[in-house]
């Protein structure tokens, strides 16, 4: 079981992003999510975290895979990634500061731009794939050297990942 969840909440061609107030990736734009509590399912966690950080109640987030990462001498870590659609009325009072950071709607093209160094570095690698619901959920693996992303690969979900994904549907 992975420790974290992350959601990308879409409205038209924009995503709800948070500019993180604290580490990891302090100052970087990212999706909304957090740490699983004991006994909590990934879906329940992402619903809770989105509510706590944004005030938006997700009804049925869509599981899109996992993002895993490791550094030179670190064990593999990871998070379950979800997407969701939210009506315009849910995101009308943005940007807005919260205890976790600044919430704002950002154009998908801005987030994916190779010239954009304001997002968490892994996002440009996996975001386009997870937004395409025709693609099967996968393991988007990232290798770091310190804070520098040095290698990425898309892997089929392992048997345990497939089992966990089946529980999420």
DAPESUL-V258483 format. One record per run of one state. SS is the DSSP state (H for helix, E for strand, L for the rest). FROM is the first residue (numbers start at 1). LEN is the number of residues. Records with the same first field share a line. If there is no record, write none. Layout:
SS: FROM-LEN / FROM-LEN
//
This chain:
L: 1-3 / 12-2 / 21-8 / 31-1 / 36-6 / 55-7 / 71-6 / 86-2 / 92-4 / 98-3 / 113-6 / 120-3 / 132-6 / 146-2 / 156-3 / 169-1
E: 4-8 / 14-7 / 29-2 / 32-4 / 62-9 / 77-9 / 96-2 / 101-7 / 119-1 / 138-8 / 148-8
H: 42-13 / 88-4 / 108-5 / 123-9 / 159-10
//
